[in-house]
Amino acid sequence: MVNPAALLTFKKKWDEFSGRHPRFVSFIGAMQQSGVPVGSVIDISVTLPSGEKYQSNLKLTEEDIEMIRSLGGK
């Protein structure tokens, strides 16, 4: 069961996040519109203020894409 108060809190925080990072939100929207097929690779890197860098990637499976679709309601 979905907690309506939690959804409202998430919506508020998402609106704040997208105001701070509009280019990232546009990127996510573009990926959603174009579709991301099985076998696509998502690369992620994080650089800390100290300069230390962490990187990882994952190759999407059909199960991964189904899970992502279920989160987006599509």
C-alpha positions as a printed NumPy array, in Angstrom:
array([[  0.   ,   0.   ,   0.   ],
       [  1.28 ,   3.453,  -0.891],
       [  1.511,   6.051,   1.846],
       [ -0.028,   9.304,   0.485],
       [  2.024,  11.444,   2.889],
       [  5.223,   9.799,   1.659],
       [  4.197,  10.504,  -1.951],
       [  3.617,  14.181,  -1.167],
       [  6.999,  14.391,   0.551],
       [  8.684,  12.7  ,  -2.409],
       [  6.935,  15.058,  -4.863],
       [  8.13 ,  18.12 ,  -2.934],
       [ 11.703,  16.818,  -2.776],
       [ 11.634,  15.852,  -6.482],
       [ 10.438,  19.343,  -7.439],
       [ 13.294,  20.866,  -5.411],
       [ 15.827,  18.456,  -6.965],
       [ 14.649,  19.157, -10.503],
       [ 14.863,  22.898,  -9.853],
       [ 18.508,  22.504,  -8.802],
       [ 19.41 ,  20.061, -11.602],
       [ 17.228,  20.755, -14.672],
       [ 19.755,  19.363, -17.17 ],
       [ 19.826,  16.006, -15.377],
       [ 16.032,  15.856, -15.351],
       [ 15.995,  16.665, -19.106],
       [ 18.53 ,  13.87 , -19.672],
       [ 16.325,  11.355, -17.824],
       [ 13.326,  12.501, -19.873],
       [ 15.209,  12.08 , -23.145],
       [ 16.277,   8.57 , -22.167],
       [ 12.709,   7.694, -21.243],
       [ 11.385,   8.991, -24.585],
       [ 13.979,   7.285, -26.745],
       [ 13.841,   4.04 , -24.813],
       [ 16.816,   2.134, -23.525],
       [ 17.074,  -1.368, -25.023],
       [ 18.411,  -4.535, -23.452],
       [ 22.203,  -4.574, -23.616],
       [ 22.541,  -0.815, -23.054],
       [ 25.301,   0.129, -20.623],
       [ 24.81 ,   2.754, -17.929],
       [ 28.078,   4.334, -16.751],
       [ 28.152,   6.248, -13.48 ],
       [ 30.978,   8.248, -11.957],
       [ 31.114,  10.336,  -8.801],
       [ 33.924,  12.761,  -8.052],
       [ 34.186,  13.835,  -4.429],
       [ 35.24 ,  17.377,  -3.465],
       [ 38.613,  15.87 ,  -2.528],
       [ 39.085,  14.737,  -6.135],
       [ 38.626,  11.049,  -5.337],
       [ 36.614,   9.364,  -8.082],
       [ 34.341,   6.313,  -8.055],
       [ 33.108,   4.686, -11.263],
       [ 30.835,   1.788, -12.087],
       [ 28.692,   0.537, -14.935],
       [ 25.985,  -1.987, -15.58 ],
       [ 24.648,  -3.703, -18.673],
       [ 20.844,  -3.717, -18.681],
       [ 18.957,  -6.993, -18.847],
       [ 15.286,  -7.485, -19.719],
       [ 14.56 ,  -7.869, -15.984],
       [ 16.286,  -4.545, -15.245],
       [ 14.202,  -2.754, -17.871],
       [ 10.972,  -4.29 , -16.577],
       [ 11.826,  -3.101, -13.054],
       [ 12.542,   0.422, -14.333],
       [  9.267,   0.449, -16.269],
       [  7.362,  -0.621, -13.172],
       [  8.83 ,   2.316, -11.233],
       [  7.749,   4.754, -13.921],
       [  4.249,   3.37 , -14.188],
       [  4.668,   2.382, -17.859]])
